[in-house]
Amino acid sequence: MSQAIERDNEQHQHTAGTDPVLPGIRAIEAEMVALRRHIHAHPELAFEEFATADLVAARLAEWGYAVHRGLGGTGVVGTLRLGSSPRALGLRADMDALPIHEETGLPYASTHAGKMHACGHDGHTAILLAAARHLAQERNFDGTLHLVFQPAEEGLGGGRKMIEDGLFEQFPCDAIFALHNMPGHPVGTFGFMGGPFMASSDSVTITVKGRGGHGSAPHLAADPVVAAAHIVLALQTIVSRNVDPREMAVISVGAIHGGDAPNVIPGSVLMRLTVRAYRPEIRALLRERITALVQAQAATLGVQAEVDYHWRYPALVNDVASTDFARQVALDWLGEDGLMPDLQPLTGSEDFSFMLEQCPGSYLIVGNGVGDTHGTGGCMVHNPGYDFNDACLPLASTYWVKLTERFLAHEG
């Protein structure tokens, strides 16, 4: 175990007074950290998680879980039934990496060029596996536990694909929970929020079609570059003038492509946008206004515009009762010091939202540490210098065990 992990563990134990990690989890910590780093060194992109799925399935089978494969392509579901209770709980972890070239310089850095676990899904997978092992060994619950290892969270909707393949028909759950690490919060702290917690995420491709020509004679062309510039500025008025100031909405133009030479007016310009909101009504309004505004601006300037609107991830809305339950588990375990104060909704998106549309549950966050924990700047996710903080692993695994044992508690 690295000195950084030991230092973080010592700091948390000092704060808590005693070690909050279950002894059984602490006993396998080094092995689970090694497993996490193995996954980190061998990242796989969305729907390509073949080796990761093999590893997960083999471990679950070894520990006595019934293993089902193929949902969502590379998804894995492990099921353990104990006792006679009809209650069923789902816990979900994501497995895919990102198309990023790693720059951490760590000894376990990615061995696959251009692929990197830059969001901590390697850690999420290892957390759930550590909890799975402990729960199978202790067998201290009554009911059915479904462990869902999901592919393709990063933009391709692996959660939706698992649902379409029959996830909840084959593995019905009374509630389902998931977590994500969050840099900038202390290790061992947990964050909960009922209701809207993460934004919807939609993508828009706009093609502005004009008439090309020589840059010296713009009057003989229909310039799509000028039209695109007007559209970029006009789009910003949607949030400021069409959306209630008390609501959240984001329209960002992330890419504009058009032309190759300074003296040539191109025939077309391609634009790409990301659009986000918390409420379905605002999400629908944004689509309506973007489409109308783009076409009106284009017509005013003598060009045409095609708007290709892609509905992607809905807003993630946590069930209030499930969130209260999840928060209480952490509060009883760690006290107030273990909870993140004044947590606010996030404008990122997460395809666990599809699962929460089908089943009550909650999505929570766990602190990944503050400052330069690993010598890589303690940076945010989706960064080539990011690394999951292994000190989170035993704490988050312990949390999953405690939540499971309370949700599927023995009656009487």
C-alpha positions in Angstrom: 0.0 0.0 0.0 1.4 3.4 -0.9 2.4 6.0 1.6 -0.4 8.3 0.3 -3.0 5.7 1.1 -1.6 5.0 4.5 -1.5 8.8 5.2 -5.1 9.2 4.2 -6.2 6.2 6.2 -4.4 7.5 9.3 -6.0 11.0 8.8 -9.5 9.5 8.6 -9.0 7.2 11.6 -7.7 10.1 13.6 -10.8 12.2 12.7 -13.2 9.4 13.4 -11.4 8.2 16.5 -11.6 4.5 15.5 -11.2 2.8 12.2 -14.6 3.1 10.4 -13.7 0.3 7.9 -15.1 -3.1 8.6 -12.3 -5.6 9.7 -13.2 -8.0 6.9 -12.8 -5.2 4.3 -9.6 -4.0 5.9 -8.2 -7.5 5.7 -8.7 -7.6 1.9 -7.8 -4.0 1.2 -4.4 -4.6 -0.3 -5.8 -7.2 -2.7 -8.6 -5.0 -3.8 -6.3 -2.1 -4.4 -4.1 -4.3 -6.5 -7.2 -5.4 -8.5 -8.2 -1.7 -9.0 -4.8 -0.9 -10.3 -4.8 -3.8 -12.6 -8.1 -2.6 -14.1 -6.6 0.9 -14.3 -3.6 -0.4 -16.3 -5.9 -2.2 -18.7 -8.7 0.3 -19.6 -11.4 -0.6 -22.1 -13.8 1.8 -23.8 -17.6 1.7 -24.0 -19.0 -1.7 -25.0 -15.4 -3.1 -25.2 -15.1 -4.1 -21.5 -14.4 -7.7 -22.4 -11.4 -8.4 -20.1 -12.9 -6.3 -17.3 -16.2 -8.2 -17.5 -14.3 -11.5 -17.5 -12.5 -10.4 -14.4 -15.7 -9.3 -12.6 -17.6 -12.5 -13.6 -14.8 -14.8 -12.5 -14.5 -13.1 -9.1 -18.3 -13.1 -8.5 -18.5 -16.8 -9.4 -15.6 -17.7 -7.2 -17.4 -16.0 -4.3 -20.7 -17.9 -4.9 -22.7 -15.5 -6.9 -24.9 -16.6 -9.8 -23.5 -14.8 -12.7 -25.4 -13.5 -15.8 -23.6 -12.0 -18.7 -24.6 -10.2 -21.9 -27.0 -7.5 -20.8 -25.9 -4.4 -22.5 -23.4 -6.4 -24.5 -20.6 -6.6 -21.9 -22.6 -6.1 -18.7 -22.4 -8.5 -15.8 -25.0 -9.1 -13.0 -24.1 -11.1 -10.0 -26.9 -12.4 -7.8 -26.8 -13.8 -4.2 -30.0 -15.0 -2.5 -30.0 -15.7 1.2 -32.9 -16.5 3.6 -36.5 -16.2 2.7 -37.3 -12.5 2.4 -38.8 -11.3 -0.9 -36.9 -8.1 -0.7 -34.4 -7.4 -3.5 -31.6 -4.7 -3.7 -29.5 -3.6 -6.6 -26.1 -2.0 -6.4 -24.5 -0.7 -9.7 -20.9 0.1 -10.7 -19.7 1.3 -14.1 -16.7 -0.3 -15.9 -15.8 1.7 -19.0 -12.8 4.0 -19.5 -12.4 7.2 -21.6 -10.5 7.9 -24.9 -7.9 10.0 -23.1 -4.1 9.6 -23.2 -2.9 9.2 -19.6 -0.3 11.6 -18.2 0.0 10.5 -14.6 3.3 8.7 -14.8 2.1 6.2 -12.2 3.6 2.7 -12.2 0.2 1.3 -13.0 -0.7 3.8 -15.7 -2.6 2.7 -18.7 -0.9 0.3 -21.0 -3.4 1.0 -23.8 -2.4 4.2 -25.7 -5.3 6.7 -25.9 -7.4 4.9 -23.3 -7.6 5.8 -19.6 -9.7 5.3 -16.5 -10.0 9.1 -16.1 -13.3 9.0 -14.2 -12.6 6.4 -11.5 -14.8 3.6 -12.9 -11.9 1.3 -12.1 -12.4 2.3 -8.5 -16.2 1.9 -8.6 -15.8 -1.6 -9.9 -13.2 -2.5 -7.3 -15.4 -1.0 -4.5 -18.4 -3.1 -5.4 -16.2 -6.2 -5.8 -14.7 -5.8 -2.4 -18.2 -5.4 -0.9 -19.4 -8.4 -2.9 -16.7 -10.6 -1.4 -17.3 -9.5 2.2 -21.1 -9.9 1.8 -20.7 -13.4 0.4 -18.3 -14.4 3.2 -20.4 -12.9 6.1 -23.8 -13.8 4.6 -25.5 -11.3 7.0 -28.6 -10.4 5.1 -32.0 -11.8 4.2 -33.2 -11.4 0.6 -31.7 -11.0 -2.8 -28.7 -8.9 -3.8 -28.2 -8.0 -7.5 -24.8 -6.5 -8.3 -24.9 -4.7 -11.6 -21.6 -4.0 -13.4 -22.6 -1.7 -16.3 -20.7 -1.0 -19.5 -20.6 2.3 -21.5 -21.6 4.9 -19.0 -19.5 7.5 -20.8 -21.9 8.9 -23.3 -23.2 5.7 -25.0 -26.0 4.8 -22.7 -25.0 1.4 -21.4 -27.5 1.7 -18.6 -30.3 2.2 -21.1 -29.1 -0.8 -23.1 -29.1 -3.0 -20.0 -32.7 -2.0 -19.3 -33.7 -2.6 -22.9 -32.2 -6.1 -22.6 -34.4 -6.8 -19.7 -32.4 -5.8 -16.6 -35.3 -5.2 -14.2 -37.5 -7.9 -15.7 -34.8 -10.5 -15.0 -33.5 -8.9 -11.9 -36.3 -7.0 -10.2 -35.2 -4.7 -7.4 -37.1 -2.9 -4.7 -34.4 -0.2 -4.9 -31.1 0.4 -6.7 -28.1 2.5 -5.6 -24.9 3.7 -7.2 -22.0 6.0 -6.2 -19.4 8.1 -7.9 -16.1 9.4 -6.5 -15.7 13.2 -6.4 -12.4 15.1 -6.2 -12.4 18.1 -4.0 -14.2 16.5 -1.1 -12.3 14.8 1.8 -11.8 11.0 1.7 -14.4 9.2 3.7 -17.2 11.8 3.3 -20.4 11.0 1.5 -22.9 13.2 -0.3 -26.6 12.7 -0.7 -29.4 14.8 -2.4 -33.0 13.8 -2.9 -34.7 15.0 -6.1 -32.9 16.3 -9.2 -29.2 15.8 -8.6 -27.6 15.7 -12.1 -28.6 17.4 -15.3 -30.0 16.0 -18.5 -27.5 15.9 -21.4 -28.5 16.3 -25.0 -26.4 16.9 -28.1 -27.2 19.1 -31.1 -25.5 19.1 -34.5 -26.3 22.2 -36.6 -25.3 22.3 -40.3 -25.4 25.8 -41.7 -25.6 25.6 -45.5 -24.8 28.6 -47.7 -23.1 29.3 -51.0 -19.3 29.3 -51.2 -17.3 31.9 -53.0 -14.2 34.0 -53.1 -13.4 35.9 -49.9 -12.8 39.1 -52.0 -16.4 39.0 -53.3 -18.7 38.1 -50.3 -21.6 39.7 -52.1 -21.6 36.8 -54.6 -21.8 34.2 -51.8 -24.1 33.3 -48.9 -21.7 33.2 -46.0 -22.4 30.4 -43.5 -19.6 31.5 -41.3 -21.2 34.8 -40.5 -24.5 33.1 -40.0 -22.9 30.6 -37.6 -21.4 33.5 -35.6 -24.8 35.1 -35.3 -26.3 31.8 -34.2 -23.7 31.3 -31.5 -24.5 34.7 -30.0 -28.3 34.3 -30.4 -28.3 30.9 -28.7 -27.1 32.5 -25.4 -30.3 34.6 -25.3 -32.4 31.4 -24.9 -31.1 30.8 -21.3 -31.2 34.5 -20.4 -34.5 35.4 -22.0 -36.6 32.2 -22.4 -35.8 30.2 -19.2 -37.0 31.2 -15.8 -34.0 32.7 -13.9 -34.8 30.3 -11.0 -34.2 27.3 -13.3 -31.0 25.7 -14.5 -30.2 25.5 -18.2 -26.9 25.4 -20.1 -26.3 25.7 -23.9 -22.7 25.5 -24.8 -21.2 25.5 -28.4 -18.3 23.1 -28.2 -17.2 22.9 -31.8 -17.4 24.9 -35.0 -15.9 23.6 -38.2 -16.0 25.4 -41.6 -13.5 26.4 -44.3 -9.8 25.7 -44.9 -8.4 28.9 -46.4 -8.5 32.6 -45.4 -9.7 33.7 -48.9 -12.4 31.1 -49.4 -16.0 31.4 -48.1 -17.0 27.8 -47.4 -20.3 26.2 -48.5 -21.2 25.0 -45.0 -20.3 25.2 -41.4 -20.9 22.4 -38.8 -21.6 23.3 -35.1 -21.9 21.0 -32.1 -23.7 21.8 -28.9 -24.3 20.3 -25.5 -27.6 21.2 -23.8 -28.4 20.6 -20.1 -31.3 21.1 -17.7 -32.8 19.6 -14.5 -36.5 19.6 -15.3 -38.1 17.9 -18.3 -40.2 21.0 -19.1 -37.0 23.1 -19.4 -35.3 20.3 -21.4 -38.3 20.4 -23.9 -38.3 24.2 -24.0 -34.6 24.3 -24.9 -35.1 21.9 -27.9 -38.0 24.0 -29.1 -36.2 27.3 -28.8 -32.9 26.1 -30.2 -34.6 24.7 -33.3 -36.7 27.7 -34.0 -33.9 30.3 -33.3 -31.3 28.5 -35.5 -33.6 28.3 -38.5 -34.8 31.9 -38.0 -31.3 33.3 -37.8 -30.3 31.3 -40.9 -33.2 32.5 -42.9 -32.6 36.1 -41.9 -29.0 35.9 -43.3 -29.9 34.1 -46.5 -28.7 30.6 -45.6 -30.3 27.3 -44.5 -29.8 25.4 -41.3 -30.4 21.8 -40.4 -30.8 20.9 -36.7 -30.2 17.3 -35.7 -31.2 17.0 -32.0 -30.1 14.0 -30.0 -32.0 13.2 -26.8 -29.3 11.5 -24.7 -29.4 11.2 -20.9 -32.4 12.4 -18.8 -31.8 14.3 -15.6 -30.9 12.1 -12.7 -33.6 12.4 -10.1 -33.0 10.6 -6.8 -36.0 9.1 -5.0 -36.4 11.1 -1.8 -37.2 8.1 0.5 -34.3 6.1 -0.9 -31.9 9.0 -0.5 -33.0 9.6 3.1 -32.4 5.9 3.8 -29.0 6.0 2.2 -28.0 9.2 4.1 -29.1 7.6 7.4 -26.9 4.6 6.9 -23.9 7.0 6.5 -25.0 9.2 9.4 -25.3 6.2 11.8 -22.0 4.9 10.7 -19.8 8.1 10.5 -21.8 10.8 12.2 -22.2 14.3 10.8 -18.5 14.5 10.0 -19.0 11.8 7.4 -21.6 13.8 5.4 -20.8 16.5 2.9 -22.5 19.8 4.0 -24.5 22.0 1.7 -24.3 19.7 -1.3 -25.6 21.3 -4.5 -27.0 19.6 -7.7 -24.4 18.9 -10.3 -24.5 19.9 -14.0 -22.8 16.8 -15.2 -24.9 13.9 -16.4 -25.0 10.2 -15.6 -26.9 7.3 -17.3 -27.8 5.8 -14.0 -30.7 8.2 -14.6 -32.3 5.6 -16.9 -32.3 3.1 -14.0 -33.8 5.6 -11.6 -36.6 6.1 -14.1 -37.5 2.4 -13.8 -36.8 1.7 -10.2 -36.6 3.8 -6.9 -33.2 4.4 -5.7 -30.4 7.0 -5.2 -27.1 8.1 -6.6 -24.5 9.3 -4.1 -21.0 10.7 -4.2 -17.9 9.8 -2.1 -15.0 12.2 -1.5 -11.9 11.3 -3.6 -9.7 13.6 -1.5 -8.5 17.2 -1.4 -5.2 18.4 -2.8 -2.3 16.5 -4.2 -3.0 13.0 -3.0 -1.2 11.1 -5.7 1.3 13.6 -7.0 -0.9 14.4 -10.0 -2.5 17.5 -8.7 -5.6 16.1 -7.1 -7.4 17.0 -10.4 -11.0 16.6 -11.5 -12.2 13.6 -13.4 -11.9 13.5 -17.2 -8.4 14.9 -16.9 -5.2 13.1 -18.2 -3.6 13.6 -14.7 -6.5 12.1 -12.7 -6.3 9.0 -10.6 -8.8 7.3 -8.3 -7.8 7.6 -4.6 -7.4 4.1 -3.3 -8.0 5.4 0.3 -11.7 5.6 -0.8 -11.9 2.0 -1.6 -12.3 0.4 1.8 -14.5 3.2 3.1 -16.9 3.0 0.1 -16.9 -0.8 0.2 -17.8 -0.7 3.9 -20.7 1.7 3.1 -22.1 -0.8 0.5 -22.0 -3.6 3.1 -23.7 -1.5 5.7 -26.4 -0.3 3.3 -27.0 -3.9 2.1 -27.2 -5.4 5.5 -29.7 -2.7 6.6 -31.9 -2.8 3.5 -32.0 -6.6 3.6 -32.0 -6.9 7.4 -33.1 -10.1 9.1 -36.6 -9.6 10.5 -37.2 -10.1 14.2 
